[in-house]
Amino acid sequence: MPGSIENRFTVTWMSVVLAFSALLIGASAAPAADQIAYHCASDICLIDPDAPDAGITNLTKTNEATEKIPAWSPDGNKIAFRGEYPGVANDIFTLEVANPAEATNVSDTNLWSEDFPVWSPDGSRIAYHANYYTSASPAYGFDILVSPASGTADPVQIGSTTGGEHYPSWTPDGARVAFVRDNQSIWTGAADGSGTATPLASAVGSYPALSPDGKYVAGLYITGYPYKVHITRTDGSGVKEPTVGDLSTTFGWSPDSTRVAFVHDGNSGPDEVWVAPADGSNAGHAVPMPSGWVVPHNATFSPDGTRIAFDARQVGGNEYEQLLVAPADGSAEATPITSPSTNSESPDWKPCEGCAPPVTPPPGSEPAPTKKAKKFAFASYKRVVIFNTFVRIAYVECKGVNSGSSKIAQEACKFHGDVYTKSTASAAPRPWSGSSDIWAKPKAKKVLFAKGDITVPVGKTKLLPLKITRAGKKLVKPGKTLKLTLTITKTQKGQAKQKVTKTVKLKVPKKK
């Protein structure tokens, strides 16, 4: 058959470590008075910008998954983020900072990609944009969704009609959500999904961000070059374009709504973080960068508005993104606060307690619970991937069949997995044969270590459960490394049977 078997169905392999004991999550450190949440390597971490040498707190610790784009809840007790987990769609999740052992799947939409979570002012809901991977209704493309932060109801769609909507931003009363349509015009829709979206007069630009007081909206106007930063009042008056912006910039408002931070396009020189007044009274100023640091992104104000955090990288190093903090008034250059040994980006400053007045959600904006929140333990995505009598090695994906028959195209896939290894045992002494070698060399024996079956619907990815056999259990010894060969067979109506084989090593931890 043309093409390799691996190209005809997808298997996601996992690093394998053995564990039969219960998993324990270490207690989290006491919350610091001032904290920044950020994406550290593949996890969500916290750091105190005033005491970076005190170390970081890793909240998720999932080597086999990725969490990114953290966003603090208004009360500073939870963090929303995008989670990328094998066997789970790229959904929006939340975790409790004081007890980060598990997460709640807020979106749970089975979409290909969901991104950019933003909390409502009262903390009851989360808006985000989602990319539908199917041409079925709703239409293919990016749309704005709102989910209850509890995860107890399905998301609602916010006035989306074109499939080209991104970057939600809440009005201060939590009644509406602003977003950009087709990377140009800025619209708002009712947060409960009712009615149709309406454009904001004179408001244009990508990455739109409403000021905390709701009086201004900033965006990046990308029609023509250079790209212009566009700030206008939400009533359509007072349009200002203080300077130009970088194509990948996002906007961070000061808590008092008087200033906005973004990435200024340096044209012939390096890009830089820029702070501009909302009223357009002047062009604003740059935040000085330390020598050799380039490509800043994701500028965010501290809760008191005196400092700015952002990520950038150092030329000539390993080019990992790092977090830097600087005075917002541009009076001193930025200072790196993270280690260059790993990637650090997308900072979000923890809100200060009592800084923002409480917000009462609009009547009827919080949907009644219609389902049980879907939760999972972060431990499921650590390198410990064998629990009790099951081994977790691979996730399998069922793709549609290229056929004119829609019935065949929607036929589920059946997967069967066999895991083999080899064992050796000392042979019994041979009868005397006149040879000085009276011991037989150990003979390798093929052993079925584990096996399992699963049926996967089209468009889904699931973990293939592999139960360890009685013979396999006898080979599990503390400190031992086993070489395993996994063969997965896929059967789907309308296709020939397919196989793929992978060899992995399994390390059995020593007893403590």
C-alpha positions in Angstrom: 0.0 0.0 0.0 1.3 3.5 -0.7 2.5 5.6 2.2 3.6 4.5 5.6 1.1 2.9 8.1 1.9 5.8 10.6 0.4 8.2 8.1 -2.9 6.4 8.0 -3.8 6.5 11.6 -2.4 8.5 14.5 -0.7 7.2 17.6 0.6 9.5 20.3 3.3 7.8 22.3 4.0 8.6 25.9 7.1 8.3 28.0 6.6 5.3 30.3 7.4 4.9 34.0 5.9 2.3 36.3 4.1 3.0 39.6 1.8 0.8 41.7 1.6 3.1 44.7 -0.8 6.0 45.1 0.1 9.3 43.5 0.7 12.3 45.9 0.6 15.9 44.9 3.0 18.1 46.9 1.4 20.8 49.0 1.5 24.2 47.3 3.6 27.0 48.8 1.8 29.7 50.7 0.6 32.4 48.2 2.9 35.4 48.0 1.6 38.9 48.4 2.6 39.7 44.8 2.6 37.0 42.2 2.8 36.6 38.4 1.4 33.5 36.7 3.1 32.5 33.5 3.7 29.6 31.1 6.9 27.9 32.2 8.2 25.3 29.8 5.0 23.2 29.5 3.4 24.1 32.8 1.7 27.0 34.7 4.0 28.6 37.3 4.0 31.4 39.8 6.8 33.8 40.7 7.1 36.7 43.2 8.5 39.6 41.1 9.8 41.2 44.3 11.7 38.0 45.4 12.4 36.0 42.2 15.4 34.3 43.9 12.9 32.6 46.2 12.1 30.3 43.4 8.9 29.4 41.5 5.8 27.4 42.3 4.9 24.9 39.6 1.1 24.4 39.8 0.6 21.7 37.2 3.8 19.6 36.7 2.5 17.7 33.7 5.4 16.5 31.6 3.1 14.7 29.1 0.9 17.8 28.5 1.0 21.5 28.0 -0.7 24.4 29.9 -0.4 27.9 28.6 -1.9 31.5 28.5 -2.8 31.7 32.3 -5.4 34.3 33.4 -6.1 35.1 37.0 -9.7 35.2 38.3 -10.7 38.7 39.6 -10.5 37.4 43.2 -7.0 35.9 42.7 -8.1 32.4 43.8 -8.2 30.7 40.4 -6.3 30.6 37.1 -7.9 29.9 33.8 -5.6 28.4 31.0 -5.5 26.6 27.8 -4.7 22.9 28.3 -3.3 20.6 25.6 -3.7 17.0 26.8 -3.4 13.8 24.8 -6.8 12.3 24.4 -8.6 15.6 25.2 -9.4 18.5 23.0 -7.4 21.7 23.5 -9.9 23.1 26.0 -10.1 25.9 28.5 -9.6 24.8 32.1 -9.4 26.3 35.6 -7.5 25.4 38.7 -7.6 26.5 42.3 -4.3 28.0 43.3 -4.5 26.9 46.9 -5.3 23.3 45.9 -3.9 22.6 42.4 -4.3 18.9 42.3 -7.0 18.9 39.7 -8.5 21.1 37.0 -12.0 21.8 35.8 -12.8 21.6 32.0 -14.7 24.8 31.5 -15.3 24.6 27.7 -15.5 20.8 27.1 -16.6 21.4 23.5 -14.5 18.8 21.6 -13.2 21.5 19.3 -9.8 21.4 17.6 -8.5 24.5 19.5 -9.7 27.0 22.1 -7.6 29.9 23.2 -7.3 33.3 25.0 -9.5 32.8 28.2 -10.8 36.0 29.8 -12.7 36.1 33.1 -15.9 38.1 33.5 -15.6 41.0 36.0 -17.5 39.0 38.6 -15.5 35.8 38.0 -18.6 33.7 37.2 -17.9 33.2 33.5 -15.0 32.9 31.0 -15.0 34.1 27.4 -12.6 32.6 24.8 -12.3 32.1 21.1 -12.6 28.6 19.5 -11.7 27.1 16.2 -14.1 24.5 15.0 -12.4 21.7 13.2 -15.5 20.5 11.4 -17.6 22.0 8.6 -20.7 21.0 10.5 -22.8 23.6 12.3 -21.7 26.0 13.7 -19.7 27.1 10.6 -16.0 26.4 10.3 -13.7 29.1 11.7 -13.1 31.1 14.9 -16.0 32.1 17.1 -16.5 33.7 20.5 -17.9 31.4 23.3 -18.7 32.0 26.9 -18.8 29.2 29.5 -19.7 29.3 33.2 -16.4 29.1 35.2 -17.9 26.2 37.2 -18.1 24.1 34.0 -21.6 23.0 34.8 -23.3 24.2 31.5 -22.4 24.1 27.8 -20.9 27.3 26.3 -23.0 29.8 24.4 -22.0 31.5 21.2 -21.7 35.3 21.2 -23.3 36.8 18.2 -20.9 35.0 15.8 -21.8 34.8 12.2 -18.7 34.9 10.1 -16.3 32.4 11.7 -13.6 35.0 11.9 -13.9 36.3 15.4 -11.1 36.5 18.0 -9.9 38.0 21.3 -12.8 38.6 23.6 -12.9 41.4 26.1 -15.6 42.1 28.7 -17.6 45.2 29.4 -17.3 46.3 33.1 -20.8 45.2 33.9 -20.3 41.7 32.5 -23.3 42.1 30.2 -21.5 42.1 26.9 -18.3 40.8 25.2 -16.3 42.7 22.7 -14.3 41.0 19.9 -12.6 41.6 16.6 -14.4 40.4 13.4 -12.2 39.4 10.4 -9.1 41.1 12.0 -10.6 44.6 11.5 -13.9 45.8 13.0 -14.7 45.5 16.7 -18.1 44.3 17.7 -19.9 43.4 21.0 -22.4 40.7 21.7 -24.6 39.8 24.7 -22.7 37.5 27.1 -25.7 35.3 27.4 -25.8 34.6 23.7 -29.1 36.5 23.1 -29.7 38.8 20.2 -27.1 39.7 17.5 -23.8 41.3 17.7 -23.4 45.0 16.9 -20.3 47.0 15.8 -18.7 49.6 18.0 -18.7 52.9 16.2 -15.2 53.9 14.9 -13.6 51.0 16.7 -11.2 49.0 14.5 -8.2 46.7 15.0 -7.1 43.2 16.0 -6.4 42.2 19.6 -9.1 44.5 20.9 -9.1 45.3 24.6 -11.7 47.3 26.6 -10.3 49.5 29.3 -11.4 48.5 32.9 -13.8 51.4 33.1 -15.3 50.5 29.7 -14.7 54.0 28.2 -12.0 53.1 25.7 -11.1 50.3 23.4 -7.7 49.7 21.9 -6.9 47.6 18.8 -4.2 47.2 16.1 -5.3 48.5 12.8 -3.6 46.2 10.2 -4.9 47.7 7.0 -1.8 49.0 5.3 1.7 49.2 6.8 2.9 50.3 9.3 0.2 48.9 11.6 -1.4 51.6 13.7 -2.4 51.4 17.3 -6.0 52.6 17.3 -7.7 53.9 20.5 -11.2 55.2 20.6 -13.9 55.9 23.1 -16.6 53.2 23.1 -19.2 55.8 22.1 -17.2 56.2 18.9 -15.6 59.6 19.7 -12.1 60.7 20.3 -10.2 58.4 17.9 -6.4 58.4 18.5 -3.5 56.7 16.9 -0.5 57.4 19.2 2.0 55.3 17.3 2.6 52.0 15.4 2.4 48.5 16.8 3.9 45.1 16.1 1.7 42.6 14.3 1.7 40.1 17.2 1.0 42.6 20.0 -1.7 42.4 22.6 -2.9 45.3 24.8 -2.7 45.6 28.5 -4.6 48.4 30.3 -3.5 50.1 33.5 -6.0 49.5 36.3 -7.1 53.1 36.3 -7.8 53.0 32.5 -5.5 56.0 31.8 -2.7 54.1 29.9 -2.4 51.1 27.6 0.8 49.0 27.1 1.6 47.2 23.8 4.6 46.3 21.6 5.8 49.1 19.5 7.1 48.2 16.0 10.7 49.4 15.9 10.7 49.5 12.1 14.5 49.5 11.4 15.3 49.0 15.1 14.2 46.4 17.6 10.6 46.2 18.9 10.0 47.6 22.4 7.3 47.7 25.0 5.4 51.0 24.7 3.1 52.9 27.1 0.6 55.4 25.7 -2.1 57.6 27.3 -5.6 56.6 26.5 -6.7 60.2 25.8 -4.0 60.7 23.1 -2.5 63.7 24.9 1.0 62.5 23.7 2.6 59.6 21.9 3.7 57.8 25.0 7.1 56.3 25.9 9.2 53.2 25.6 10.1 50.9 28.4 13.9 50.6 28.2 15.2 47.1 27.5 18.5 45.7 28.9 21.2 45.4 26.4 20.9 42.3 24.1 17.2 41.6 24.8 14.8 41.6 21.9 11.2 40.6 20.8 9.1 41.6 23.8 5.5 40.4 24.0 2.5 40.2 26.3 2.9 43.4 28.3 0.7 43.5 31.5 0.4 46.1 34.3 0.9 45.4 38.0 -2.3 45.8 40.1 -1.2 49.2 41.3 -0.2 50.4 37.8 3.4 51.2 38.7 5.2 48.3 36.9 4.9 46.3 33.7 5.8 42.6 33.1 6.4 41.1 29.7 8.4 38.3 28.0 11.4 38.7 25.8 14.5 36.8 24.8 18.2 37.4 25.0 20.3 37.4 21.8 23.2 34.9 21.8 21.7 32.7 24.5 19.5 29.7 24.1 16.7 32.1 23.0 14.2 31.0 25.6 11.6 33.6 26.4 12.0 35.1 29.9 10.0 37.3 32.1 11.1 40.9 32.7 9.7 43.6 35.0 10.2 47.4 34.6 8.8 50.7 36.0 5.7 51.6 33.9 6.9 55.3 33.6 10.0 54.2 31.7 12.4 55.6 34.4 14.6 52.4 34.4 15.3 49.5 32.2 13.6 46.2 32.6 15.0 43.4 34.8 14.8 39.7 34.0 13.2 37.7 36.9 13.2 34.1 35.5 16.0 31.6 34.8 17.3 31.3 31.2 17.3 27.5 31.5 13.7 27.1 30.4 11.1 29.0 28.5 8.9 31.5 30.4 6.2 33.6 28.7 2.6 35.0 28.9 2.8 36.7 32.3 -0.4 37.7 34.1 -0.2 39.7 37.3 -2.4 38.6 40.2 -5.1 41.1 41.1 -4.8 42.7 44.5 -7.5 42.0 47.0 -10.1 44.8 47.2 -8.6 46.8 44.3 -11.7 46.4 42.1 -15.2 46.9 43.3 -17.4 43.8 43.3 -19.5 43.3 40.2 -23.1 42.0 40.3 -23.7 39.9 37.2 -26.7 40.9 35.0 -29.9 39.0 35.7 -30.0 35.7 33.9 -26.4 35.8 32.8 -25.3 32.8 34.8 -26.9 29.7 33.2 -28.5 27.1 35.5 -26.4 23.9 35.9 -27.2 21.4 33.2 -24.4 18.9 33.7 -21.7 17.8 36.1 -18.4 19.6 35.8 -15.7 17.5 34.2 -12.7 17.3 36.4 -9.4 15.4 36.1 -6.2 15.0 38.2 -3.0 16.6 36.9 -1.3 13.4 38.1 -2.9 11.6 35.1 -0.5 13.5 32.8 2.7 13.2 34.7 5.4 10.7 33.7 3.8 8.1 36.0 1.5 6.5 33.5 0.9 3.0 34.9 -1.7 2.6 37.6 -2.4 -0.7 39.4 -2.8 -3.3 36.6 -2.9 -1.1 33.6 -0.1 0.4 31.4 -0.6 3.6 29.5 1.6 4.0 26.5 -0.3 5.4 23.6 -3.3 7.5 22.5 -5.0 6.5 19.3 -7.0 8.8 16.9 -9.9 7.7 14.6 -9.9 9.6 11.4 -12.7 9.7 8.8 -12.5 7.4 5.7 -12.0 9.1 2.4 -15.1 7.8 0.8 -18.2 9.1 -1.0 -20.4 7.4 1.6 -21.0 9.5 4.6 -22.1 6.4 6.5 -18.7 4.8 6.0 -16.9 8.0 6.7 -18.5 8.1 10.2 -17.7 4.5 11.1 -15.9 4.1 14.4 -12.4 2.6 14.7 -11.6 -0.5 16.7 -8.1 -0.7 18.1 -6.4 -3.7 19.6 -3.0 -3.5 21.3 -0.5 -6.3 22.3 2.6 -5.5 24.4 5.3 -8.1 24.3 8.6 -8.3 26.1 11.3 -10.9 26.7 12.2 -12.6 29.9 15.2 -14.7 30.8 15.6 -17.4 33.5 18.5 -19.5 34.6 18.4 -22.9 33.0 18.7 -26.1 35.0 22.2 -27.6 34.9 22.8 -30.0 32.0 23.9 -33.6 32.6 27.6 -34.1 32.6 28.8 -34.1 29.0 32.5 -34.0 29.4 32.4 -30.2 28.9 33.6 -27.8 31.5 30.6 -25.6 30.7 27.8 -27.4 32.6 25.4 -24.4 32.8 23.1 -23.5 29.9 23.0 -19.9 28.8 19.7 -18.1 29.8 17.2 -18.4 27.0 15.1 -15.4 26.1 11.4 -16.1 26.1 8.7 -13.9 24.5 6.1 -12.9 27.0 2.7 -11.2 26.4 3.1 -8.3 28.9 -0.2 -6.5 28.4 -3.1 -6.3 26.0 -6.3 -4.2 25.4 -9.1 -3.1 23.1 -11.0 0.2 22.6 -13.6 1.6 20.1 -13.0 5.2 19.2 -15.6 7.4 17.3 -14.5 9.3 14.2 -12.8 12.6 15.1 -11.9 11.4 18.6 -8.6 10.5 20.3 -8.6 8.2 23.3 -6.1 6.4 25.5 -5.7 2.7 24.6 -6.1 0.8 27.9 -3.6 -2.1 28.2 -4.1 -4.5 31.0 -1.0 -6.2 32.4 -1.2 -10.0 32.2 -0.4 -12.4 35.0 2.9 -13.3 33.3 3.7 -9.6 32.9 3.2 -8.9 36.6 5.9 -11.4 37.4 8.4 -9.3 35.4 7.8 -6.1 37.3 10.7 -5.7 39.7 11.8 -2.5 41.5 14.7 -0.9 39.6 14.3 -3.1 36.6 14.0 -1.7 33.0 11.8 -3.6 30.6 11.9 -3.2 26.8 8.4 -3.4 25.4 7.1 -3.8 21.9 3.6 -2.5 21.3 1.7 -3.5 18.2 -1.6 -1.7 17.6 -4.1 -3.0 15.0 -6.8 -0.8 13.7 -10.0 -2.0 12.1 -12.5 0.4 10.4 -15.2 -0.3 7.9 -14.2 0.8 4.5 -10.4 0.4 5.1 -8.0 -2.4 5.2 -6.7 -3.5 8.6 -3.7 -1.5 9.6 -0.9 -2.1 12.0 1.8 0.0 13.7 4.6 -1.1 16.0 6.6 0.9 18.6 9.3 -0.2 21.0 9.5 1.7 24.3 11.4 1.3 27.6 9.7 1.0 30.9 11.5 1.9 34.1 10.3 0.4 37.3 11.0 2.8 40.2 13.0 1.5 43.2 11.2 1.1 46.5 11.7 4.0 48.9 
